[in-house]
Every structure is written in structure tokens, then in C-alpha cells.
Amino acid sequence: PSCTDNWMNRELLVPCFQVEAVGTTGAGDCTIAGFLVGVMNRLTIENTMLGAVGVGACNVERADAVSGVRSWKDVL
């Protein structure tokens, strides 16, 4: 089976993580990067989406675009 088989005909709502936002520079880019890492690692859609939102949440905890982003293992 394809890694995207569980993605067909699905609609997911993913919760946001509560963090203290310091800056939003690069938040969208970091979220998309987290999504792509999930896809590359062949995660389920649920874990891919949670990882993507997690990377975005880490990003906004710092003022610049990337210093808040932790390792993928830490994000998960």
C-alpha cells in the first residue's frame, strides 16, 4: 500500500499547541517544512499534521525564523 492510502477522502482538524509567541517570522514556512518531513518519513496523515503544527509552534517561540525549531525527534 502507498503511504498516502490513509490520506484519501479525509478531512482532519489539528489542534494548535499553546506556546508563548515571540515572533511569527517564518511560521508558515516552518509548518510546511514539518509537513514535508512527515511525508518524506512516510508518517500517517495524523502524525504528519501534528508534526507540522509542532514545528510551527516551535518556530513562534523565538523572534527569528528558525532558532526555535527543535530536532524532528524533539518535535514529535
All heavy atoms as a GROMACS GRO file, in nm:
protein
  554
    1PRO      N    1   0.081  -0.121   0.000
    1PRO     CA    2   0.000   0.000   0.000
    1PRO      C    3   0.085   0.126   0.000
    1PRO      O    4   0.193   0.130   0.056
    1PRO     CB    5  -0.082  -0.010   0.128
    1PRO     CG    6  -0.029  -0.126   0.205
    1PRO     CD    7   0.064  -0.201   0.117
    2SER      N    8   0.033   0.228  -0.061
    2SER     CA    9   0.101   0.357  -0.068
    2SER      C   10   0.096   0.428   0.067
    2SER      O   11   0.005   0.408   0.146
    2SER     CB   12   0.032   0.443  -0.174
    2SER     OG   13   0.073   0.576  -0.165
    3CYS      N   14   0.198   0.512   0.092
    3CYS     CA   15   0.200   0.589   0.217
    3CYS      C   16   0.086   0.689   0.223
    3CYS      O   17   0.054   0.741   0.329
    3CYS     CB   18   0.334   0.658   0.236
    3CYS     SG   19   0.366   0.792   0.120
    4THR      N   20   0.023   0.717   0.110
    4THR     CA   21  -0.087   0.813   0.109
    4THR      C   22  -0.224   0.745   0.107
    4THR      O   23  -0.325   0.814   0.101
    4THR     CB   24  -0.075   0.908  -0.012
    4THR    OG1   25  -0.074   0.831  -0.132
    4THR    CG2   26   0.050   0.993  -0.003
    5ASP      N   27  -0.228   0.613   0.116
    5ASP     CA   28  -0.357   0.544   0.116
    5ASP      C   29  -0.449   0.593   0.226
    5ASP      O   30  -0.570   0.605   0.206
    5ASP     CB   31  -0.339   0.393   0.128
    5ASP     CG   32  -0.294   0.329  -0.003
    5ASP    OD1   33  -0.299   0.396  -0.108
    5ASP    OD2   34  -0.253   0.212   0.001
    6ASN      N   35  -0.395   0.620   0.344
    6ASN     CA   36  -0.481   0.666   0.453
    6ASN      C   37  -0.511   0.816   0.443
    6ASN      O   38  -0.574   0.872   0.532
    6ASN     CB   39  -0.423   0.631   0.591
    6ASN     CG   40  -0.305   0.716   0.630
    6ASN    OD1   41  -0.238   0.774   0.544
    6ASN    ND2   42  -0.277   0.724   0.758
    7TRP      N   43  -0.468   0.881   0.336
    7TRP     CA   44  -0.493   1.024   0.317
    7TRP      C   45  -0.617   1.049   0.231
    7TRP      O   46  -0.670   1.159   0.230
    7TRP     CB   47  -0.374   1.089   0.247
    7TRP     CG   48  -0.249   1.095   0.328
    7TRP    CD1   49  -0.189   0.994   0.397
    7TRP    CD2   50  -0.168   1.209   0.347
    7TRP    NE1   51  -0.075   1.039   0.457
    7TRP    CE2   52  -0.060   1.170   0.428
    7TRP    CE3   53  -0.176   1.340   0.302
    7TRP    CZ2   54   0.040   1.258   0.466
    7TRP    CZ3   55  -0.076   1.428   0.340
    7TRP    CH2   56   0.030   1.387   0.421
    8MET      N   57  -0.664   0.948   0.159
    8MET     CA   58  -0.774   0.967   0.064
    8MET      C   59  -0.906   0.991   0.138
    8MET      O   60  -0.937   0.925   0.237
    8MET     CB   61  -0.787   0.844  -0.026
    8MET     CG   62  -0.661   0.815  -0.108
    8MET     SD   63  -0.621   0.947  -0.225
    8MET     CE   64  -0.754   0.927  -0.340
    9ASN      N   65  -0.983   1.088   0.086
    9ASN     CA   66  -1.117   1.117   0.137
    9ASN      C   67  -1.118   1.146   0.286
    9ASN      O   68  -1.206   1.097   0.358
    9ASN     CB   69  -1.214   1.004   0.102
    9ASN     CG   70  -1.222   0.981  -0.046
    9ASN    OD1   71  -1.238   1.075  -0.124
    9ASN    ND2   72  -1.209   0.857  -0.088
   10ARG      N   73  -1.022   1.222   0.333
   10ARG     CA   74  -1.011   1.254   0.475
   10ARG      C   75  -1.017   1.404   0.495
   10ARG      O   76  -0.976   1.481   0.409
   10ARG     CB   77  -0.876   1.206   0.531
   10ARG     CG   78  -0.843   1.060   0.515
   10ARG     CD   79  -0.910   0.970   0.616
   10ARG     NE   80  -0.890   1.006   0.753
   10ARG     CZ   81  -0.786   0.971   0.828
   10ARG    NH1   82  -0.688   0.899   0.777
   10ARG    NH2   83  -0.778   1.007   0.954
   11GLU      N   84  -1.068   1.445   0.607
   11GLU     CA   85  -1.063   1.583   0.649
   11GLU      C   86  -1.022   1.581   0.796
   11GLU      O   87  -1.084   1.514   0.877
   11GLU     CB   88  -1.200   1.650   0.636
   11GLU     CG   89  -1.201   1.794   0.676
   11GLU     CD   90  -1.336   1.859   0.654
   11GLU    OE1   91  -1.414   1.811   0.572
   11GLU    OE2   92  -1.361   1.959   0.722
   12LEU      N   93  -0.914   1.650   0.827
   12LEU     CA   94  -0.863   1.648   0.963
   12LEU      C   95  -0.858   1.789   1.021
   12LEU      O   96  -0.830   1.885   0.951
   12LEU     CB   97  -0.720   1.591   0.967
   12LEU     CG   98  -0.704   1.446   0.927
   12LEU    CD1   99  -0.557   1.409   0.929
   12LEU    CD2  100  -0.782   1.356   1.018
   13LEU      N  101  -0.886   1.797   1.148
   13LEU     CA  102  -0.866   1.920   1.224
   13LEU      C  103  -0.755   1.891   1.323
   13LEU      O  104  -0.761   1.794   1.397
   13LEU     CB  105  -0.994   1.959   1.297
   13LEU     CG  106  -1.115   1.987   1.209
   13LEU    CD1  107  -1.237   2.013   1.295
   13LEU    CD2  108  -1.089   2.105   1.117
   14VAL      N  109  -0.654   1.974   1.320
   14VAL     CA  110  -0.538   1.953   1.405
   14VAL      C  111  -0.533   2.064   1.509
   14VAL      O  112  -0.543   2.182   1.474
   14VAL     CB  113  -0.408   1.952   1.321
   14VAL    CG1  114  -0.287   1.928   1.408
   14VAL    CG2  115  -0.417   1.846   1.213
   15PRO      N  116  -0.520   2.028   1.636
   15PRO     CA  117  -0.516   2.132   1.739
   15PRO      C  118  -0.386   2.213   1.731
   15PRO      O  119  -0.285   2.164   1.686
   15PRO     CB  120  -0.522   2.053   1.869
   15PRO     CG  121  -0.462   1.920   1.835
   15PRO     CD  122  -0.502   1.894   1.691
   16CYS      N  123  -0.396   2.335   1.776
   16CYS     CA  124  -0.277   2.418   1.789
   16CYS      C  125  -0.216   2.393   1.926
   16CYS      O  126  -0.287   2.361   2.021
   16CYS     CB  127  -0.312   2.566   1.776
   16CYS     SG  128  -0.367   2.610   1.613
   17PHE      N  129  -0.086   2.406   1.935
   17PHE     CA  130  -0.018   2.392   2.063
   17PHE      C  131  -0.012   2.528   2.130
   17PHE      O  132   0.014   2.629   2.065
   17PHE     CB  133   0.123   2.336   2.044
   17PHE     CG  134   0.122   2.195   1.991
   17PHE    CD1  135   0.142   2.170   1.857
   17PHE    CD2  136   0.101   2.088   2.077
   17PHE    CE1  137   0.140   2.040   1.808
   17PHE    CE2  138   0.099   1.959   2.030
   17PHE     CZ  139   0.119   1.935   1.895
   18GLN      N  140  -0.036   2.531   2.259
   18GLN     CA  141  -0.032   2.657   2.332
   18GLN      C  142   0.114   2.688   2.367
   18GLN      O  143   0.178   2.614   2.441
   18GLN     CB  144  -0.115   2.647   2.460
   18GLN     CG  145  -0.127   2.779   2.532
   18GLN     CD  146  -0.227   2.771   2.647
   18GLN    OE1  147  -0.300   2.675   2.661
   18GLN    NE2  148  -0.226   2.872   2.729
   19VAL      N  149   0.164   2.796   2.311
   19VAL     CA  150   0.301   2.839   2.336
   19VAL      C  151   0.300   2.990   2.357
   19VAL      O  152   0.202   3.058   2.326
   19VAL     CB  153   0.396   2.804   2.219
   19VAL    CG1  154   0.405   2.654   2.198
   19VAL    CG2  155   0.353   2.873   2.091
   20GLU      N  156   0.409   3.041   2.409
   20GLU     CA  157   0.422   3.186   2.420
   20GLU      C  158   0.485   3.238   2.292
   20GLU      O  159   0.603   3.217   2.265
   20GLU     CB  160   0.511   3.223   2.540
   20GLU     CG  161   0.517   3.371   2.563
   20GLU     CD  162   0.595   3.408   2.688
   20GLU    OE1  163   0.596   3.329   2.784
   20GLU    OE2  164   0.655   3.517   2.687
   21ALA      N  165   0.405   3.304   2.211
   21ALA     CA  166   0.452   3.353   2.082
   21ALA      C  167   0.539   3.477   2.101
   21ALA      O  168   0.500   3.572   2.168
   21ALA     CB  169   0.335   3.385   1.991
   22VAL      N  170   0.658   3.472   2.040
   22VAL     CA  171   0.751   3.584   2.045
   22VAL      C  172   0.758   3.651   1.908
   22VAL      O  173   0.770   3.772   1.898
   22VAL     CB  174   0.892   3.537   2.091
   22VAL    CG1  175   0.991   3.650   2.086
   22VAL    CG2  176   0.882   3.478   2.230
   23GLY      N  177   0.750   3.572   1.803
   23GLY     CA  178   0.755   3.624   1.667
   23GLY      C  179   0.694   3.523   1.571
   23GLY      O  180   0.685   3.405   1.603
   24THR      N  181   0.650   3.571   1.457
   24THR     CA  182   0.586   3.481   1.360
   24THR      C  183   0.663   3.471   1.229
   24THR      O  184   0.617   3.406   1.136
   24THR     CB  185   0.443   3.526   1.331
   24THR    OG1  186   0.445   3.660   1.278
   24THR    CG2  187   0.357   3.521   1.456
   25THR      N  188   0.781   3.530   1.223
   25THR     CA  189   0.861   3.524   1.101
   25THR      C  190   0.893   3.380   1.066
   25THR      O  191   0.950   3.307   1.147
   25THR     CB  192   0.992   3.602   1.117
   25THR    OG1  193   0.962   3.738   1.148
   25THR    CG2  194   1.076   3.596   0.991
   26GLY      N  195   0.852   3.336   0.949
   26GLY     CA  196   0.882   3.201   0.902
   26GLY      C  197   0.791   3.093   0.954
   26GLY      O  198   0.813   2.974   0.927
   27ALA      N  199   0.686   3.127   1.028
   27ALA     CA  200   0.598   3.026   1.088
   27ALA      C  201   0.533   2.936   0.983
   27ALA      O  202   0.529   2.814   0.997
   27ALA     CB  203   0.492   3.091   1.176
   28GLY      N  204   0.484   2.996   0.878
   28GLY     CA  205   0.421   2.917   0.771
   28GLY      C  206   0.522   2.829   0.700
   28GLY      O  207   0.494   2.711   0.674
   29ASP      N  208   0.637   2.884   0.670
   29ASP     CA  209   0.742   2.805   0.603
   29ASP      C  210   0.786   2.688   0.690
   29ASP      O  211   0.806   2.577   0.640
   29ASP     CB  212   0.862   2.893   0.570
   29ASP     CG  213   0.832   2.997   0.464
   29ASP    OD1  214   0.742   2.972   0.380
   29ASP    OD2  215   0.898   3.102   0.463
   30CYS      N  216   0.801   2.712   0.820
   30CYS     CA  217   0.842   2.604   0.910
   30CYS      C  218   0.734   2.498   0.922
   30CYS      O  219   0.764   2.378   0.928
   30CYS     CB  220   0.877   2.660   1.048
   30CYS     SG  221   1.034   2.749   1.050
   31THR      N  222   0.609   2.539   0.923
   31THR     CA  223   0.499   2.443   0.929
   31THR      C  224   0.499   2.356   0.804
   31THR      O  225   0.485   2.232   0.814
   31THR     CB  226   0.364   2.517   0.945
   31THR    OG1  227   0.369   2.595   1.065
   31THR    CG2  228   0.248   2.420   0.952
   32ILE      N  229   0.516   2.416   0.688
   32ILE     CA  230   0.521   2.339   0.563
   32ILE      C  231   0.643   2.246   0.563
   32ILE      O  232   0.635   2.131   0.519
   32ILE     CB  233   0.523   2.431   0.440
   32ILE    CG1  234   0.391   2.508   0.430
   32ILE    CG2  235   0.551   2.354   0.312
   32ILE    CD1  236   0.267   2.421   0.418
   33ALA      N  237   0.756   2.294   0.614
   33ALA     CA  238   0.875   2.208   0.623
   33ALA      C  239   0.846   2.087   0.712
   33ALA      O  240   0.884   1.975   0.678
   33ALA     CB  241   0.994   2.288   0.677
   34GLY      N  242   0.779   2.108   0.824
   34GLY     CA  243   0.741   1.997   0.910
   34GLY      C  244   0.650   1.900   0.839
   34GLY      O  245   0.663   1.777   0.852
   35PHE      N  246   0.557   1.952   0.761
   35PHE     CA  247   0.468   1.867   0.682
   35PHE      C  248   0.547   1.781   0.584
   35PHE      O  249   0.526   1.660   0.573
   35PHE     CB  250   0.366   1.954   0.607
   35PHE     CG  251   0.274   1.878   0.518
   35PHE    CD1  252   0.160   1.820   0.568
   35PHE    CD2  253   0.302   1.864   0.383
   35PHE    CE1  254   0.074   1.749   0.486
   35PHE    CE2  255   0.218   1.793   0.300
   35PHE     CZ  256   0.103   1.735   0.351
   36LEU      N  257   0.641   1.844   0.515
   36LEU     CA  258   0.722   1.770   0.416
   36LEU      C  259   0.809   1.663   0.481
   36LEU      O  260   0.827   1.555   0.426
   36LEU     CB  261   0.807   1.867   0.335
   36LEU     CG  262   0.729   1.962   0.244
   36LEU    CD1  263   0.821   2.065   0.181
   36LEU    CD2  264   0.652   1.884   0.140
   37VAL      N  265   0.861   1.691   0.600
   37VAL     CA  266   0.939   1.590   0.672
   37VAL      C  267   0.851   1.470   0.706
   37VAL      O  268   0.892   1.355   0.692
   37VAL     CB  269   1.005   1.648   0.799
   37VAL    CG1  270   1.064   1.538   0.885
   37VAL    CG2  271   1.112   1.748   0.761
   38GLY      N  272   0.728   1.497   0.749
   38GLY     CA  273   0.635   1.388   0.778
   38GLY      C  274   0.607   1.304   0.655
   38GLY      O  275   0.605   1.180   0.662
   39VAL      N  276   0.586   1.369   0.541
   39VAL     CA  277   0.562   1.296   0.415
   39VAL      C  278   0.685   1.215   0.377
   39VAL      O  279   0.675   1.097   0.341
   39VAL     CB  280   0.523   1.394   0.302
   39VAL    CG1  281   0.522   1.324   0.167
   39VAL    CG2  282   0.388   1.458   0.330
   40MET      N  283   0.804   1.276   0.386
   40MET     CA  284   0.928   1.205   0.350
   40MET      C  285   0.952   1.084   0.440
   40MET      O  286   1.008   0.985   0.396
   40MET     CB  287   1.047   1.300   0.355
   40MET     CG  288   1.046   1.402   0.244
   40MET     SD  289   1.186   1.518   0.238
   40MET     CE  290   1.276   1.493   0.384
   41ASN      N  291   0.908   1.094   0.566
   41ASN     CA  292   0.926   0.983   0.660
   41ASN      C  293   0.809   0.884   0.656
   41ASN      O  294   0.803   0.792   0.738
   41ASN     CB  295   0.945   1.036   0.803
   41ASN     CG  296   1.082   1.093   0.823
   41ASN    OD1  297   1.181   1.028   0.793
   41ASN    ND2  298   1.088   1.215   0.873
   42ARG      N  299   0.717   0.906   0.562
   42ARG     CA  300   0.604   0.816   0.540
   42ARG      C  301   0.518   0.799   0.666
   42ARG      O  302   0.470   0.690   0.695
   42ARG     CB  303   0.651   0.683   0.485
   42ARG     CG  304   0.731   0.696   0.356
   42ARG     CD  305   0.785   0.564   0.305
   42ARG     NE  306   0.682   0.468   0.274
   42ARG     CZ  307   0.620   0.458   0.157
   42ARG    NH1  308   0.651   0.539   0.059
   42ARG    NH2  309   0.528   0.365   0.137
   43LEU      N  310   0.499   0.908   0.739
   43LEU     CA  311   0.413   0.904   0.857
   43LEU      C  312   0.266   0.901   0.814
   43LEU      O  313   0.233   0.937   0.702
   43LEU     CB  314   0.438   1.026   0.944
   43LEU     CG  315   0.579   1.046   0.998
   43LEU    CD1  316   0.584   1.173   1.084
   43LEU    CD2  317   0.623   0.926   1.078
   44THR      N  318   0.180   0.863   0.906
   44THR     CA  319   0.037   0.873   0.878
   44THR      C  320   0.000   1.020   0.863
   44THR      O  321   0.073   1.109   0.908
   44THR     CB  322  -0.046   0.813   0.993
   44THR    OG1  323  -0.023   0.890   1.111
   44THR    CG2  324  -0.011   0.666   1.015
   45ILE      N  325  -0.114   1.045   0.805
   45ILE     CA  326  -0.156   1.184   0.789
   45ILE      C  327  -0.173   1.251   0.925
   45ILE      O  328  -0.139   1.367   0.943
   45ILE     CB  329  -0.285   1.195   0.704
   45ILE    CG1  330  -0.314   1.342   0.673
   45ILE    CG2  331  -0.401   1.125   0.768
   45ILE    CD1  332  -0.425   1.365   0.574
   46GLU      N  333  -0.221   1.176   1.025
   46GLU     CA  334  -0.240   1.234   1.157
   46GLU      C  335  -0.107   1.280   1.217
   46GLU      O  336  -0.096   1.392   1.267
   46GLU     CB  337  -0.307   1.133   1.251
   46GLU     CG  338  -0.448   1.094   1.214
   46GLU     CD  339  -0.458   0.981   1.112
   46GLU    OE1  340  -0.354   0.929   1.066
   46GLU    OE2  341  -0.572   0.944   1.078
   47ASN      N  342  -0.007   1.194   1.212
   47ASN     CA  343   0.125   1.229   1.267
   47ASN      C  344   0.196   1.334   1.183
   47ASN      O  345   0.270   1.417   1.237
   47ASN     CB  346   0.210   1.104   1.284
   47ASN     CG  347   0.162   1.018   1.397
   47ASN    OD1  348   0.098   1.066   1.490
   47ASN    ND2  349   0.192   0.890   1.391
   48THR      N  350   0.174   1.332   1.053
   48THR     CA  351   0.232   1.435   0.966
   48THR      C  352   0.176   1.572   1.004
   48THR      O  353   0.252   1.669   1.019
   48THR     CB  354   0.203   1.405   0.818
   48THR    OG1  355   0.269   1.282   0.783
   48THR    CG2  356   0.251   1.516   0.727
   49MET      N  357   0.046   1.580   1.021
   49MET     CA  358  -0.017   1.708   1.054
   49MET      C  359   0.024   1.756   1.193
   49MET      O  360   0.054   1.873   1.213
   49MET     CB  361  -0.169   1.695   1.045
   49MET     CG  362  -0.220   1.660   0.905
   49MET     SD  363  -0.173   1.779   0.778
   49MET     CE  364  -0.278   1.914   0.823
   50LEU      N  365   0.028   1.664   1.291
   50LEU     CA  366   0.071   1.704   1.426
   50LEU      C  367   0.216   1.752   1.426
   50LEU      O  368   0.250   1.849   1.493
   50LEU     CB  369   0.054   1.588   1.523
   50LEU     CG  370  -0.089   1.562   1.571
   50LEU    CD1  371  -0.095   1.431   1.649
   50LEU    CD2  372  -0.140   1.677   1.653
   51GLY      N  373   0.301   1.683   1.350
   51GLY     CA  374   0.440   1.725   1.340
   51GLY      C  375   0.453   1.861   1.275
   51GLY      O  376   0.532   1.946   1.319
   52ALA      N  377   0.375   1.886   1.171
   52ALA     CA  378   0.379   2.015   1.102
   52ALA      C  379   0.339   2.128   1.197
   52ALA      O  380   0.408   2.231   1.205
   52ALA     CB  381   0.287   2.013   0.980
   53VAL      N  382   0.230   2.108   1.270
   53VAL     CA  383   0.184   2.211   1.363
   53VAL      C  384   0.286   2.228   1.477
   53VAL      O  385   0.310   2.338   1.524
   53VAL     CB  386   0.043   2.176   1.417
   53VAL    CG1  387   0.001   2.269   1.528
   53VAL    CG2  388  -0.058   2.181   1.304
   54GLY      N  389   0.348   2.118   1.517
   54GLY     CA  390   0.451   2.125   1.621
   54GLY      C  391   0.571   2.207   1.579
   54GLY      O  392   0.623   2.288   1.658
   55VAL      N  393   0.615   2.190   1.456
   55VAL     CA  394   0.729   2.269   1.407
   55VAL      C  395   0.691   2.417   1.401
   55VAL      O  396   0.768   2.504   1.442
   55VAL     CB  397   0.777   2.219   1.269
   55VAL    CG1  398   0.884   2.311   1.211
   55VAL    CG2  399   0.832   2.078   1.279
   56GLY      N  400   0.569   2.445   1.355
   56GLY     CA  401   0.523   2.584   1.353
   56GLY      C  402   0.517   2.644   1.492
   56GLY      O  403   0.553   2.760   1.514
   57ALA      N  404   0.472   2.565   1.589
   57ALA     CA  405   0.464   2.613   1.728
   57ALA      C  406   0.603   2.642   1.784
   57ALA      O  407   0.623   2.743   1.852
   57ALA     CB  408   0.392   2.510   1.815
   58CYS      N  409   0.698   2.555   1.754
   58CYS     CA  410   0.836   2.579   1.800
   58CYS      C  411   0.891   2.709   1.739
   58CYS      O  412   0.958   2.786   1.806
   58CYS     CB  413   0.927   2.463   1.759
   58CYS     SG  414   0.895   2.309   1.846
   59ASN      N  415   0.859   2.731   1.612
   59ASN     CA  416   0.909   2.849   1.542
   59ASN      C  417   0.867   2.978   1.610
   59ASN      O  418   0.948   3.070   1.626
   59ASN     CB  419   0.862   2.848   1.397
   59ASN     CG  420   0.880   2.982   1.330
   59ASN    OD1  421   0.788   3.063   1.329
   59ASN    ND2  422   0.997   3.007   1.277
   60VAL      N  423   0.740   2.988   1.650
   60VAL     CA  424   0.691   3.116   1.702
   60VAL      C  425   0.740   3.146   1.844
   60VAL      O  426   0.717   3.256   1.894
   60VAL     CB  427   0.537   3.128   1.696
   60VAL    CG1  428   0.489   3.113   1.553
   60VAL    CG2  429   0.469   3.028   1.787
   61GLU      N  430   0.810   3.052   1.905
   61GLU     CA  431   0.864   3.077   2.039
   61GLU      C  432   0.990   3.163   2.038
   61GLU      O  433   1.041   3.199   2.143
   61GLU     CB  434   0.893   2.943   2.109
   61GLU     CG  435   0.766   2.865   2.140
   61GLU     CD  436   0.794   2.735   2.208
   61GLU    OE1  437   0.878   2.657   2.157
   61GLU    OE2  438   0.731   2.710   2.313
   62ARG      N  439   1.040   3.194   1.919
   62ARG     CA  440   1.158   3.280   1.904
   62ARG      C  441   1.126   3.391   1.803
   62ARG      O  442   1.039   3.374   1.717
   62ARG     CB  443   1.279   3.201   1.855
   62ARG     CG  444   1.323   3.089   1.946
   62ARG     CD  445   1.388   3.143   2.074
   62ARG     NE  446   1.438   3.037   2.158
   62ARG     CZ  447   1.372   2.979   2.256
   62ARG    NH1  448   1.248   3.016   2.283
   62ARG    NH2  449   1.426   2.885   2.330
   63ALA      N  450   1.200   3.499   1.810
   63ALA     CA  451   1.173   3.614   1.722
   63ALA      C  452   1.218   3.593   1.579
   63ALA      O  453   1.158   3.647   1.487
   63ALA     CB  454   1.240   3.740   1.779
   64ASP      N  455   1.322   3.511   1.558
   64ASP     CA  456   1.371   3.492   1.422
   64ASP      C  457   1.303   3.372   1.356
   64ASP      O  458   1.218   3.308   1.416
   64ASP     CB  459   1.524   3.476   1.421
   64ASP     CG  460   1.567   3.348   1.490
   64ASP    OD1  461   1.581   3.350   1.614
   64ASP    OD2  462   1.586   3.247   1.420
   65ALA      N  463   1.344   3.342   1.235
   65ALA     CA  464   1.273   3.242   1.155
   65ALA      C  465   1.302   3.097   1.191
   65ALA      O  466   1.220   3.011   1.163
   65ALA     CB  467   1.305   3.265   1.007
   66VAL      N  468   1.416   3.065   1.252
   66VAL     CA  469   1.447   2.922   1.269
   66VAL      C  470   1.506   2.880   1.404
   66VAL      O  471   1.512   2.761   1.433
   66VAL     CB  472   1.543   2.872   1.158
   66VAL    CG1  473   1.477   2.879   1.021
   66VAL    CG2  474   1.672   2.949   1.157
   67SER      N  475   1.549   2.971   1.487
   67SER     CA  476   1.621   2.928   1.608
   67SER      C  477   1.533   2.853   1.708
   67SER      O  478   1.584   2.778   1.791
   67SER     CB  479   1.690   3.047   1.677
   67SER     OG  480   1.594   3.135   1.732
   68GLY      N  481   1.402   2.868   1.700
   68GLY     CA  482   1.314   2.795   1.790
   68GLY      C  483   1.284   2.653   1.747
   68GLY      O  484   1.234   2.573   1.825
   69VAL      N  485   1.316   2.621   1.622
   69VAL     CA  486   1.283   2.488   1.569
   69VAL      C  487   1.377   2.385   1.629
   69VAL      O  488   1.499   2.398   1.620
   69VAL     CB  489   1.288   2.487   1.414
   69VAL    CG1  490   1.258   2.348   1.362
   69VAL    CG2  491   1.190   2.588   1.359
   70ARG      N  492   1.318   2.284   1.688
   70ARG     CA  493   1.395   2.176   1.751
   70ARG      C  494   1.414   2.062   1.653
   70ARG      O  495   1.359   2.063   1.543
   70ARG     CB  496   1.319   2.128   1.875
   70ARG     CG  497   1.300   2.237   1.978
   70ARG     CD  498   1.215   2.189   2.096
   70ARG     NE  499   1.192   2.297   2.186
   70ARG     CZ  500   1.076   2.361   2.198
   70ARG    NH1  501   0.974   2.327   2.123
   70ARG    NH2  502   1.062   2.460   2.284
   71SER      N  503   1.486   1.960   1.695
   71SER     CA  504   1.506   1.843   1.609
   71SER      C  505   1.370   1.776   1.587
   71SER      O  506   1.277   1.791   1.668
   71SER     CB  507   1.602   1.744   1.674
   71SER     OG  508   1.539   1.680   1.785
   72TRP      N  509   1.357   1.702   1.480
   72TRP     CA  510   1.232   1.633   1.448
   72TRP      C  511   1.193   1.540   1.562
   72TRP      O  512   1.076   1.532   1.600
   72TRP     CB  513   1.247   1.560   1.316
   72TRP     CG  514   1.120   1.492   1.270
   72TRP    CD1  515   1.100   1.359   1.259
   72TRP    CD2  516   0.997   1.555   1.231
   72TRP    NE1  517   0.972   1.334   1.215
   72TRP    CE2  518   0.908   1.454   1.197
   72TRP    CE3  519   0.956   1.688   1.223
   72TRP    CZ2  520   0.778   1.480   1.154
   72TRP    CZ3  521   0.826   1.713   1.181
   72TRP    CH2  522   0.738   1.611   1.147
   73LYS      N  523   1.291   1.471   1.619
   73LYS     CA  524   1.264   1.380   1.730
   73LYS      C  525   1.204   1.457   1.848
   73LYS      O  526   1.107   1.411   1.909
   73LYS     CB  527   1.394   1.312   1.773
   73LYS     CG  528   1.378   1.216   1.888
   73LYS     CD  529   1.511   1.154   1.927
   73LYS     CE  530   1.496   1.070   2.054
   73LYS     NZ  531   1.622   1.017   2.098
   74ASP      N  532   1.259   1.573   1.879
   74ASP     CA  533   1.206   1.654   1.989
   74ASP      C  534   1.066   1.708   1.958
   74ASP      O  535   0.982   1.716   2.045
   74ASP     CB  536   1.299   1.770   2.023
   74ASP     CG  537   1.426   1.725   2.092
   74ASP    OD1  538   1.433   1.611   2.141
   74ASP    OD2  539   1.521   1.807   2.097
   75VAL      N  540   1.043   1.745   1.834
   75VAL     CA  541   0.912   1.795   1.795
   75VAL      C  542   0.806   1.686   1.816
   75VAL      O  543   0.699   1.711   1.869
   75VAL     CB  544   0.911   1.846   1.649
   75VAL    CG1  545   0.769   1.874   1.602
   75VAL    CG2  546   0.995   1.971   1.636
   76LEU      N  547   0.839   1.566   1.770
   76LEU     CA  548   0.741   1.458   1.785
   76LEU      C  549   0.719   1.422   1.930
   76LEU      O  550   0.613   1.382   1.971
   76LEU     CB  551   0.786   1.334   1.705
   76LEU     CG  552   0.786   1.352   1.554
   76LEU    CD1  553   0.833   1.224   1.487
   76LEU    CD2  554   0.651   1.392   1.503
   0.00000   0.00000   0.00000
